[in-house]
Amino acid sequence: MVVDIIPTSVVAIIGALACGFTGLIDKSELLATLGTETMITLIGLSIVGSAMFKTGLANRMARSILKVSGKNENGVYIASMVIGTLLSAVASNTAVVITMIPLIMSMCQKVKVSPSRILYPMVAACSFGSALTLIGTPSNIAGNSVLAKFGLPGMGFFDVAWVGVPLTVVGFIYMMTLGKKTLPKDEYVEDETAIQDLDTIEPWNKKAVLTAVICAVTLVVMVIQPSFLPLSTTALCGAVILIVTRCISEKDAYHSIDFSTMLLFTGLMTITTAVNASGGGNMLAQGIMKLIGNNTNPYFLTAMLGIVCLVLTSFISNTAAVMIMGTVAVYVAQAIGANPFTMVMVVVISANACFATPIGGIAYTIVMKPGHYKFKDFFKMGWPLALINLILAIIIIPLVWSF
């Protein structure tokens, strides 16, 4: 197990401070990222997503699907993956998993199946869902911010879905067939802990209904992306309306913001600015080219970037992996005259493929204990999904956005 002695976000801030004190950038630029559209978008979406869980909206959706579909192991298996995919397309994977665990544990006890047979497929499906929309995970928004930093065209709301949809379809097929054979064959053990009654679904209250309407309108506007309303403004408007209407309290809204992610963004974007200003990016690209034998084939280089990102995201935050490798991808693309957008997109999709270890994403760490998984279980269950993810990214993305 890899243990971070110093949190990744703190390391990023230390790196940013070093850039300021060594004169690579002006000290006034150290916190400039905090006021960018990326930060505002993340803050707004954090509050909007949190409101879905605070008002019980997400819980009601999950209960309804499980009540209808969860009559046996296959029913719970499919229903949990469907819920994970749908909710993770618009909300935090971590929040989805935290909400789903007690519901799945209850259903497992009801149909006499081990949670180890259900929890991993559910969390893997959350990764599928995060590749369906721009707001599915902070790492997608991180890729967008890297493109913006270099003055390149950004991603549309459903751009990642070009790979996300095939990945979801293939991922579901794999998990329903060969993937089932990789799951632990644990026997069901009676658990006397508290069970949630899934047969009784609480009636909709005003807050839940209002939250559903506000979230739906916010998402529709983000999909349409009118020129006078950038994503950041839409997300912030949705968040403010939810607070004003008391669908979420001011205190809960503040608590929903992941400040470690904010600090990570700030630090890494500051370092990117310093690298860009100092010419270090071009030197890095040239060094990489020499390291791989000056091979300028864009497909080969894209595959290499995807593989490196896949390894990184298994051990560090996928957001950090995108910020680091996305910047490298832009410089490599510029060095060979290729389309930077294409290479950054491969990095973004590869960073979401943290299937093979329990430390690549918080959601995977959370299911380790209730699922009674070992480190080797994650590798056995996850490496085929990671490989499928990488292959689809390398094949599909250049077809949609040519080099």
C-alpha positions as CSV (number, residue, x, y, z in Angstrom):
1,M,0.0,0.0,0.0
2,V,1.4,3.4,-1.0
3,V,1.1,6.0,1.8
4,D,1.3,9.7,1.2
5,I,3.6,11.3,3.8
6,I,2.7,14.7,2.5
7,P,-0.8,15.2,0.9
8,T,-0.6,15.7,-2.9
9,S,-2.4,19.1,-2.7
10,V,0.3,20.3,-0.2
11,V,3.1,19.1,-2.5
12,A,1.5,21.1,-5.3
13,I,1.3,24.3,-3.3
14,I,4.9,23.8,-2.2
15,G,5.9,23.5,-5.8
16,A,3.9,26.6,-6.7
17,L,5.6,28.6,-3.9
18,A,9.0,27.4,-5.1
19,C,8.2,28.8,-8.5
20,G,7.3,32.1,-7.0
21,F,10.3,32.4,-4.7
22,T,12.8,31.4,-7.4
23,G,11.4,34.0,-9.8
24,L,10.0,31.7,-12.4
25,I,6.7,33.5,-12.0
26,D,5.6,36.7,-10.3
27,K,4.5,36.2,-6.7
28,S,1.2,37.9,-7.5
29,E,0.4,35.0,-9.8
30,L,0.6,32.3,-7.1
31,L,-3.1,32.3,-6.3
32,A,-4.4,33.5,-9.6
33,T,-5.9,30.2,-10.4
34,L,-8.3,30.5,-7.5
35,G,-10.4,33.1,-9.4
36,T,-10.5,31.2,-12.7
37,E,-13.6,29.8,-14.3
38,T,-12.4,26.3,-13.6
39,M,-12.4,26.9,-9.8
40,I,-15.9,28.6,-9.9
41,T,-17.2,25.6,-12.0
42,L,-15.9,23.1,-9.4
43,I,-17.3,25.0,-6.5
44,G,-20.7,25.4,-8.1
45,L,-20.9,21.8,-9.2
46,S,-19.8,20.6,-5.7
47,I,-22.7,22.4,-4.1
48,V,-25.2,21.2,-6.8
49,G,-24.1,17.6,-6.5
50,S,-24.1,17.7,-2.7
51,A,-27.7,19.0,-2.7
52,M,-28.8,15.9,-4.5
53,F,-27.6,13.8,-1.6
54,K,-28.5,16.2,1.3
55,T,-32.2,16.3,0.2
56,G,-32.3,12.5,-0.3
57,L,-32.9,12.9,-4.0
58,A,-30.1,10.5,-4.9
59,N,-31.1,8.1,-2.2
60,R,-34.7,8.0,-3.5
61,M,-33.5,7.3,-7.1
62,A,-31.2,4.5,-5.9
63,R,-33.9,2.9,-3.7
64,S,-36.5,3.0,-6.5
65,I,-34.2,1.2,-9.0
66,L,-33.0,-1.3,-6.4
67,K,-36.6,-2.0,-5.3
68,V,-37.7,-2.8,-8.8
69,S,-34.6,-4.6,-10.1
70,G,-32.9,-6.1,-7.0
71,K,-34.8,-9.4,-6.7
72,N,-31.8,-11.6,-7.0
73,E,-28.0,-11.4,-7.4
74,N,-28.1,-10.5,-11.1
75,G,-30.8,-7.9,-10.4
76,V,-28.8,-6.2,-7.6
77,Y,-25.6,-6.6,-9.8
78,I,-27.2,-4.8,-12.8
79,A,-29.2,-2.2,-10.8
80,S,-26.2,-1.1,-8.7
81,M,-24.1,-0.6,-11.9
82,V,-26.9,1.4,-13.6
83,I,-27.3,3.6,-10.6
84,G,-23.5,4.1,-10.3
85,T,-23.3,5.1,-13.9
86,L,-26.2,7.5,-14.0
87,L,-25.4,9.3,-10.7
88,S,-21.6,9.6,-11.4
89,A,-22.3,11.3,-14.7
90,V,-23.5,14.4,-12.8
91,A,-22.2,14.0,-9.2
92,S,-19.1,13.0,-7.2
93,N,-18.1,9.3,-7.4
94,T,-17.3,9.4,-3.7
95,A,-20.7,10.7,-2.7
96,V,-22.4,8.2,-4.9
97,V,-20.5,5.3,-3.4
98,I,-21.1,6.5,0.2
99,T,-24.8,6.7,-0.5
100,M,-24.9,3.3,-2.3
101,I,-23.0,1.2,0.2
102,P,-25.7,0.9,2.9
103,L,-28.4,0.3,0.3
104,I,-26.3,-2.4,-1.5
105,M,-25.4,-4.0,1.9
106,S,-29.1,-4.2,2.7
107,M,-30.0,-5.7,-0.7
108,C,-27.2,-8.2,-0.4
109,Q,-28.5,-9.3,3.0
110,K,-32.0,-9.6,1.5
111,V,-31.0,-11.8,-1.5
112,K,-28.3,-13.7,0.4
113,V,-25.3,-12.6,-1.7
114,S,-21.8,-11.5,-0.6
115,P,-21.2,-7.7,-0.9
116,S,-17.9,-8.6,-2.6
117,R,-19.8,-9.7,-5.6
118,I,-21.6,-6.3,-6.0
119,L,-19.5,-3.4,-4.6
120,Y,-16.6,-3.5,-7.1
121,P,-18.9,-3.7,-10.2
122,M,-20.8,-0.7,-8.8
123,V,-17.7,1.4,-8.2
124,A,-16.3,0.5,-11.6
125,A,-19.6,1.6,-13.1
126,C,-19.1,5.0,-11.4
127,S,-15.9,5.3,-13.4
128,F,-17.9,4.6,-16.6
129,G,-20.4,7.3,-15.7
130,S,-17.7,9.9,-15.0
131,A,-16.6,9.5,-18.6
132,L,-20.0,10.5,-20.0
133,T,-20.0,14.2,-19.3
134,L,-17.6,17.1,-18.8
135,I,-18.7,17.4,-15.2
136,G,-18.5,13.7,-14.4
137,T,-15.3,14.1,-12.5
138,P,-12.8,16.9,-11.6
139,S,-10.2,15.3,-13.8
140,N,-12.3,16.0,-16.9
141,I,-12.5,19.7,-15.8
142,A,-8.8,19.5,-15.2
143,G,-8.2,18.5,-18.8
144,N,-10.3,21.4,-19.9
145,S,-8.3,23.8,-17.7
146,V,-5.0,22.6,-19.3
147,L,-6.4,23.3,-22.7
148,A,-7.6,26.7,-21.7
149,K,-4.1,27.5,-20.1
150,F,-2.6,27.0,-23.6
151,G,-5.3,29.0,-25.3
152,L,-6.7,25.9,-27.0
153,P,-10.4,25.1,-27.7
154,G,-12.1,23.5,-24.7
155,M,-14.2,20.4,-24.4
156,G,-17.9,20.3,-25.0
157,F,-20.3,18.9,-22.4
158,F,-20.5,15.5,-24.0
159,D,-17.1,15.3,-25.8
160,V,-15.8,12.7,-23.4
161,A,-18.9,10.6,-24.2
162,W,-17.5,9.6,-27.5
163,V,-15.4,7.2,-25.5
164,G,-17.5,7.1,-22.4
165,V,-20.6,5.6,-24.1
166,P,-18.6,2.7,-25.8
167,L,-16.7,2.2,-22.6
168,T,-19.9,1.9,-20.6
169,V,-21.4,-0.5,-23.1
170,V,-18.3,-2.7,-23.4
171,G,-17.7,-2.4,-19.6
172,F,-21.2,-3.6,-18.8
173,I,-20.9,-6.5,-21.2
174,Y,-17.5,-7.4,-19.8
175,M,-18.6,-7.2,-16.1
176,M,-21.7,-9.3,-16.9
177,T,-19.6,-12.1,-18.6
178,L,-15.9,-12.5,-18.1
179,G,-15.7,-9.9,-15.4
180,K,-17.9,-11.9,-13.1
181,K,-15.3,-14.7,-13.0
182,T,-12.7,-12.3,-11.6
183,L,-14.9,-11.3,-8.6
184,P,-14.1,-13.0,-5.2
185,K,-16.2,-16.2,-4.7
186,D,-17.1,-15.3,-1.2
187,E,-20.0,-17.1,0.4
188,Y,-22.8,-15.0,2.0
189,V,-22.3,-14.4,5.7
190,E,-25.2,-13.3,7.9
191,D,-24.6,-9.7,9.1
192,E,-26.5,-8.5,12.1
193,T,-25.7,-4.8,11.6
194,A,-28.5,-2.3,10.9
195,I,-30.4,-2.9,7.7
196,Q,-32.0,-0.1,5.6
197,D,-35.6,-0.9,4.8
198,L,-35.7,-0.7,1.0
199,D,-39.4,-1.7,0.7
200,T,-40.5,1.6,2.2
201,I,-39.5,4.5,0.0
202,E,-40.0,7.8,1.7
203,P,-42.5,10.1,-0.1
204,W,-41.1,13.0,-2.1
205,N,-40.9,16.2,-0.1
206,K,-40.8,19.8,-1.3
207,K,-37.0,20.1,-1.0
208,A,-36.3,17.0,-3.0
209,V,-38.7,18.0,-5.8
210,L,-37.3,21.5,-5.9
211,T,-33.7,20.2,-5.9
212,A,-34.6,17.8,-8.8
213,V,-36.0,20.7,-10.8
214,I,-33.1,23.1,-10.1
215,C,-30.5,20.4,-10.8
216,A,-32.2,19.4,-14.1
217,V,-32.4,23.0,-15.3
218,T,-28.8,23.6,-14.4
219,L,-27.7,20.5,-16.3
220,V,-29.8,21.4,-19.3
221,V,-28.3,24.9,-19.5
222,M,-24.8,23.4,-19.2
223,V,-25.5,21.0,-22.1
224,I,-26.9,23.9,-24.3
225,Q,-24.0,26.2,-23.3
226,P,-25.4,29.5,-24.4
227,S,-22.7,32.0,-25.3
228,F,-23.9,34.5,-22.6
229,L,-23.7,31.8,-19.9
230,P,-20.4,30.0,-19.5
231,L,-20.3,26.7,-17.5
232,S,-18.9,28.5,-14.4
233,T,-21.7,31.0,-14.3
234,T,-24.4,28.3,-14.8
235,A,-22.9,26.1,-12.0
236,L,-22.7,29.0,-9.6
237,C,-26.2,30.2,-10.4
238,G,-27.5,26.7,-9.7
239,A,-25.6,26.5,-6.4
240,V,-26.8,29.9,-5.3
241,I,-30.5,29.1,-6.1
242,L,-30.2,25.9,-4.1
243,I,-28.8,27.8,-1.1
244,V,-31.4,30.6,-1.3
245,T,-34.3,28.1,-1.6
246,R,-32.8,26.2,1.4
247,C,-32.5,23.0,-0.5
248,I,-29.0,22.9,1.0
249,S,-27.8,24.9,4.0
250,E,-25.0,27.4,3.7
251,K,-23.0,25.3,6.1
252,D,-23.5,22.1,4.1
253,A,-22.7,24.0,0.9
254,Y,-19.3,25.1,2.3
255,H,-18.6,21.5,3.6
256,S,-19.3,20.1,0.1
257,I,-16.4,22.0,-1.4
258,D,-13.3,19.8,-1.7
259,F,-10.6,22.3,-0.7
260,S,-7.8,19.7,-1.3
261,T,-8.9,19.5,-4.9
262,M,-8.9,23.3,-5.1
263,L,-5.4,23.5,-3.7
264,L,-4.2,20.8,-6.1
265,F,-5.6,22.7,-9.0
266,T,-4.1,26.0,-7.8
267,G,-0.6,24.5,-7.2
268,L,-0.4,22.5,-10.4
269,M,-1.7,25.3,-12.7
270,T,0.8,27.7,-11.2
271,I,3.6,25.2,-11.9
272,T,2.3,24.8,-15.4
273,T,2.4,28.6,-15.9
274,A,6.0,28.6,-14.6
275,V,7.0,25.7,-16.9
276,N,5.4,27.5,-19.9
277,A,7.1,30.8,-19.1
278,S,10.6,29.3,-18.6
279,G,10.5,27.2,-21.7
280,G,10.8,24.1,-19.6
281,G,7.8,22.5,-21.4
282,N,9.6,22.4,-24.7
283,M,12.7,21.0,-23.1
284,L,10.6,18.3,-21.5
285,A,8.9,17.4,-24.8
286,Q,12.3,17.2,-26.5
287,G,13.6,15.0,-23.7
288,I,10.7,12.6,-24.0
289,M,11.2,12.4,-27.8
290,K,14.8,11.5,-27.3
291,L,13.9,9.0,-24.6
292,I,11.6,7.1,-27.0
293,G,13.9,7.3,-29.9
294,N,12.6,10.4,-31.6
295,N,9.5,8.5,-32.9
296,T,7.1,11.1,-34.2
297,N,4.2,8.8,-35.0
298,P,1.3,10.5,-33.2
299,Y,-0.5,7.1,-32.6
300,F,2.6,5.7,-30.9
301,L,3.1,8.9,-28.8
302,T,-0.6,8.9,-27.8
303,A,-0.4,5.3,-26.7
304,M,2.7,6.1,-24.6
305,L,1.0,9.0,-23.0
306,G,-2.1,6.9,-22.2
307,I,0.0,4.1,-20.7
308,V,2.0,6.5,-18.5
309,C,-1.2,8.2,-17.4
310,L,-2.8,4.8,-16.7
311,V,0.1,3.9,-14.4
312,L,0.1,7.2,-12.6
313,T,-3.7,7.2,-12.0
314,S,-3.4,3.9,-10.2
315,F,-1.3,5.5,-7.5
316,I,-2.1,9.2,-7.4
317,S,-5.2,11.4,-7.8
318,N,-6.6,11.2,-11.3
319,T,-6.9,15.0,-11.2
320,A,-3.2,15.3,-10.6
321,A,-2.4,12.7,-13.3
322,V,-4.4,14.8,-15.8
323,M,-2.7,18.1,-14.8
324,I,0.7,16.6,-15.1
325,M,0.3,14.4,-18.2
326,G,-2.1,16.9,-19.9
327,T,0.6,19.5,-19.9
328,V,3.2,17.0,-21.2
329,A,0.7,16.0,-23.9
330,V,0.3,19.6,-25.2
331,Y,4.1,20.1,-25.5
332,V,4.6,16.7,-27.2
333,A,1.8,17.4,-29.7
334,Q,3.3,20.9,-30.5
335,A,6.8,19.3,-30.9
336,I,5.5,16.9,-33.7
337,G,2.9,19.3,-35.1
338,A,-0.1,17.1,-34.0
339,N,-3.4,18.2,-32.5
340,P,-3.0,18.8,-28.8
341,F,-6.7,18.4,-28.1
342,T,-6.5,14.8,-29.3
343,M,-3.6,13.9,-27.0
344,V,-5.1,15.7,-24.0
345,M,-8.4,13.8,-24.5
346,V,-6.5,10.5,-24.4
347,V,-4.9,11.6,-21.1
348,V,-8.2,12.6,-19.6
349,I,-9.9,9.3,-20.5
350,S,-6.9,7.2,-19.4
351,A,-6.8,9.1,-16.0
352,N,-10.3,7.9,-15.3
353,A,-9.2,4.2,-15.6
354,C,-8.1,3.8,-12.0
355,F,-9.7,0.3,-11.9
356,A,-6.7,-1.8,-10.8
357,T,-5.8,-0.5,-7.3
358,P,-7.7,0.7,-4.3
359,I,-5.7,3.8,-4.0
360,G,-6.2,5.4,-7.5
361,G,-9.5,6.9,-6.4
362,I,-11.2,7.5,-3.1
363,A,-14.3,5.6,-4.2
364,Y,-12.3,2.5,-4.7
365,T,-10.7,2.9,-1.2
366,I,-14.1,3.2,0.4
367,V,-15.4,-0.1,-0.9
368,M,-12.3,-2.1,0.2
369,K,-13.5,-2.7,3.8
370,P,-17.2,-3.5,3.3
371,G,-16.3,-5.6,0.2
372,H,-13.6,-7.5,2.1
373,Y,-11.3,-6.9,-0.8
374,K,-7.5,-7.4,-0.8
375,F,-5.1,-5.3,-2.9
376,K,-4.6,-8.3,-5.3
377,D,-8.4,-8.5,-5.8
378,F,-8.4,-5.0,-7.3
379,F,-5.6,-5.8,-9.7
380,K,-7.3,-9.1,-10.8
381,M,-10.7,-7.4,-11.3
382,G,-9.4,-4.1,-12.7
383,W,-6.6,-4.6,-15.1
384,P,-8.8,-5.9,-18.0
385,L,-11.1,-2.9,-17.6
386,A,-8.1,-0.6,-17.6
387,L,-6.8,-2.2,-20.8
388,I,-10.3,-1.9,-22.4
389,N,-10.4,1.8,-21.4
390,L,-6.9,2.5,-22.9
391,I,-7.6,0.6,-26.2
392,L,-10.9,2.3,-26.8
393,A,-9.3,5.8,-26.1
394,I,-6.5,5.2,-28.5
395,I,-8.8,3.9,-31.3
396,I,-11.8,6.2,-31.0
397,I,-10.4,9.6,-30.0
398,P,-8.2,10.1,-33.2
399,L,-11.2,9.1,-35.3
400,V,-13.2,11.9,-33.7
401,W,-10.5,14.5,-33.5
402,S,-7.8,13.8,-36.1
403,F,-4.1,14.5,-35.5
